[in-house]
């Protein structure tokens, strides 16, 4: 009990520090919020040394409003398991169960068990008393360990993969949902498989997805250019006039973007049509001009100064039940903006439905309740 009070006091102090900015001697911590995702939360390494002992559940602050119903369901299940533990222990030691049930107090769901408390207090066997009193917490602890093993061992994904869903772990991430009224809505659809971001293969699925979109600066990639032709260069360099007033360049034709030549002897900037170069899976890649097999070749990379929106190539495959002949062929979609926005807009999973009639919300809901 004393330990519990101490933990609550420390956690309360940490919460006050977080909300009101109370000064401490702890090193500064990044204040960037991270959205809860379906399978796992992405932890920033710099935050690990300053995590709270527990996080209070505040709808809309520490718990997304969309997850509140799942939290109440989990709370009810935990309460029922807790009270079932008391009931089993009481019945085992011959204490009569008077009543049991569940209740709803405003929004709080709970469960209860009533047994002969006078008979329990009249027992001389302290071990029996302790067993009945602690049975609820014991059952909750065992439940936590079982759920932890199910989720951390991958058994949850394996179990679903033997039913109407399949695991895409190791080959990419499956799209769960896309926020409406965003640039990607309607272009990327639920259950599509995203296999690659730029030239970064999503071989570790969720970990790769999170790392590239949130910590791209820490990933070392050898830049590989795109083949183009000098004949396609736009005479004006307005597209390369990137500033706060013109974050996408000062070119009126928004289908034209700024590129830089990556040949070590030529570091000039040029304006070219964006789609034929970046939105083409079969576009020839290069490290220098001589690698390109075309007339008047140049090897280029998209150019954007630091702090401005950058192009992101999203490679994907169509849904498994698509009747298109090219459903298994990789396609590419170009997004121009902050990479973190893609992470916020697109919710992904390692579970993909096998057929169109299989709902995606079932594994998502089960995962959220278990967590």
N, C-alpha and C positions, 0 to 999 in steps of 0.2 A: 504493500500500500504506500509506504513511504517512497519507494522507488518510483511508483506511478506518479505521485504528486510532484516529485523532482523533475521527471521527464516532462510533465505537463507545464511546469513553470518554465523550463528551458525552452520548450517549443513555443510557449506563449510569448516569451521575450524575442525569439527569432521572428515570430510573426509580426510583432510590433516594429522590429527593425525593418522588415520588408515593406510594411505599409507606410510607415511614417519617416523612414530614412534616419532612424536614430544612429548616431555615430558610434562606431565600434572600432577596435583595432584590427579587425579582419581585413584582408586584402580586398580591393574592389572587385565586384562581381558584375558580369554582364547582365543587363536587365532585359535582354531580348526575350520576349515570350515565345514559347514553342507550342504550336497547336497539338492537341491530342490526336493521335492517329489510331486507326483501327487495330493494328497489331502491336505497335510499340511506340513509345514516346522517344523522340530523338534527344538525347542528353548532350549538352555542350560540355566538352571536357573542362572548360574553365569554371563550370558551375559545380563540379563534383565535390570540391572541398568545402562547399558552403551550403549544402542541401539541408532542408529542414528535416527534423526528426519525423514529423508527420505533416501532412498538408490538410488543413481544414477544408471541409467541403462547403464551398460558397457558390451556389448556382450563378453562372454568368461570370464568375471570377476565376475560381480554380476548377470549376466543373462546367463544361459547355452545357447550355440549356438543352441542346438536343440529346444529351446523355442523361438528363435528370431522371427520366422514366426508368432507364436501365438501372440507375443507382437505387431507386426505390424498390425495384424488383429484387435486386441483390440484397438490399437491406432486409426485406421481408424473408427471403430464403435463409439468410444468416440468422435472423431471429428465430425462425422455425427450427433450424438445426440446433441452436442454442437451447431452446426450451425442450426440444426432444431429448437432448442430453440429460437435462434435469429429470424428465419424466422416466427415461429408461433407468437411470440410477435409482430413483425413488421406488420404482416398481420392483427392481431387482432386490432392494433391501426391505421389501414388504411395507412400503409406505403407500397408503391408499391415495390414488389420484382423484381429486374431487371434480376438477374441470380443466379443460384445455381449449384453446382456440386462437384465433387471430383477430386483430382489431385495426382500425384506421383512425388515428387521432389527427384531425385536420389533413395534413399530407403525409404524416409519419405512419408507416405500416409497421406492425409489430405482432408478436405472438406472446402467449402466456400459458403457464401451467400452474395449477393450484393443487397442493397436496397438504396433508396434515402436518403443519409446522410444529404443533405442540408435541406430536409424537417424535419428530426429529430432534427437538430440543431435549426431550426426555431420555433419549438414548445416551448411554454412557460411553459407547464406542466412538471415540473421536475420529477414527479413520472412516467410519461410515458417514458421519456428518460431513467430513471434508470431501468425501467422494460425491455425495449428493450436491453439495454447494458448488463444487468446482467442475462438475460434469459438463455444464454448458460451455464454459470457456475451453475445456479440453476438446469438446467436439468441434468448436470453431477453429481451434489450432490445427486439429487433424484435417479439417476441410481445407484450410489454407494451404497446408503442405501438399495435399492431393492436387489441388488446382494449380499450385506452383509447378509441380512435377509434370502435370498434363500440358501446361503451356510452354514451359522451358525445354522439355524434352522433345517437342515437336509432335507429340502424340495427337494433339488436337488437329493439326493439319493432316497427319496421316489418316486419322479416323475419317475426316471429311473427304479425303481423297479417294476413299473406297466407296463413296456414295455418288451423289449427283454432282459433285465438284471434283476438281483436280488441282494438284499443286503445280505451281509454275516456279517454285523456288529453284534458283540457279539459272533460269532462262529469262528472267525479267520480272515485271510486276503487272498484275491485272488491275484494271481501272474499276473502282467501286462506284464512285460518283464524281461529278464535276459541278461546281457551283454555277448556278444560272447567272445570266447577265454578265458573263466574263468572256474574254476573247476565245477561250478554248471550248466553250460550251457549243455543242453541235458538231464540232470537228473531231473531238475525241469522245468516244461513247463508252458507257459501262461495259465491262467484260472484254474490252480490247486489251491486247498484251503489248505493253511498252517494253522494248528490248534494249534500247540504247538511247543515251542522251549525248548529243554530239558524237564524239568518237569513244565515249566511255561506255563499255559494255556493262549491263546490269547483271553481272554474274553472281553477285551476292544479294540480288533482289532488293529487299527493303533497305539493307545497310548501304548498298550502292546508291540507291535512289536518294536517301537522306544525305549521304556524304557529298554527292555531286551538287545537289541543289542548295545545301546549307553551308558546306565547307569546301567549295570548289577551289579556293585559293590554296588549300593544303594538298590538293591532288596534282601530282606531276604528270602531265601529258605532253608528249612530243607533238607539237603542232604540225599537222599535215595539211598542206594547201589544196586548193581546187584549181583545176585547169580552166583557163579562159583564153580568149583571143584578143589581141590588140584591136582587131576590127570592131569588137563590141564595146570598146571604151567610149563613154559619153564625154564629149568635149568639155563640158562644164564640170567644175569641181564643187558645185554648190552642195552636193550630197555629203561632202566631207567637212562642211562648216557646221560642226556639232557644238552646241552651246546650251546654256540654260533656257534660252528662248526657243531654240530649235534642237531638242534632245535627239531627234531622229534625222538631223541634217536639214539643210535649208533648201533641198530640192523639192520642187512642187510635185513632181511625179514620185509618189511614195513607193513605187515598184523598183526604184533605183536606190542602191545602197553604196556605202563607201567600203572599198577594199584596199589592202596594202599588198604590194608585191613582196614576197618573202625570199626571193633570190638574194643571196648575200651581197651581190653587187648592185642591187636595185631596191631601194627602200622607198619608192615613191607611192603616192596614194592615187587611186583611180576610182571612177564611178562606173558601176556595171549594173545590169539588170539582176535583181536578187534571185528570183525564182529559178531560172535556168541553171544557176550555179549551186545554190544551197538546197533547193527542194528537188533534188534529183539523186535517187539512190545509186544510179549507175554513173554518176559523174566521175571522171577520172581524177585521181588524187596525185599529189606531187610534193616534192621538196624543193625543186628548182624548175626553171623554165624548160630545161632540156628533157624533163620527165614527161612532158605533155606531147601527145601525138596529135597535133592539129596545126592549122596554118597560123603563123605569127603567135606562137604560144606565150602565155604568161602564167606564172604560178602565184595565186593570190590567197589571202585570208581576209575574213571580215574585219573591219577596223572600227573600234569604238573606244574613245578615251575612257580612262578609269572614272567611275562614278556615274556613267551613263548607261542606259538600257543596252543590253547585249543580245545578239541573236542566239537562240537555243534551238537546235535541231532535235526533234523528238521522233525517234524511229518506233514504229508500231506495226502490229499485225491485226487483221480483222478478227471479229468474234468467231469462235470455233464453228458455229452453225451457219455461217454465211454461205450463200450459194454462189458467190462470185468465183470465177475461175482463178483469180489471183489472191484468194483469201490467205494463202500461206506465204505470200510474198511480202517482204518488208517494204513499208511505205514511210515517208518522212513528212513531218509537219513543222513549219517554222514558227517559233514564238519569239517576239521581240519585247523584252522587258526585263524585270528583275527575276532572277531564278527563284528567289524565295516565294514569289507570287505563284509560280507553278506548284510549289510544294503546298501552298495554302489552298489553291483552287482545286487540285486533283487529289482525290483520296484513293489510295492504292492498297492492294493486298497481295498475298501469295496464293490466294484461292481464286479459282476461275470456274464459273459454271460450265458444265459440259453441254447443256442444251438451253435453248432460249426461254423455256418455261420454268427453269430453275431460278428461284429468287435469290438475289445476292444478300438480302437483308437477314437471312437466317444465320449464316456463319458470323456476320457482323454483329448481330444482336447477341448471339451466344458468347462471342469473344468479349463484348463489352460487359455483359453480366458477370462473366467469370473474373474479369479483371477488377 
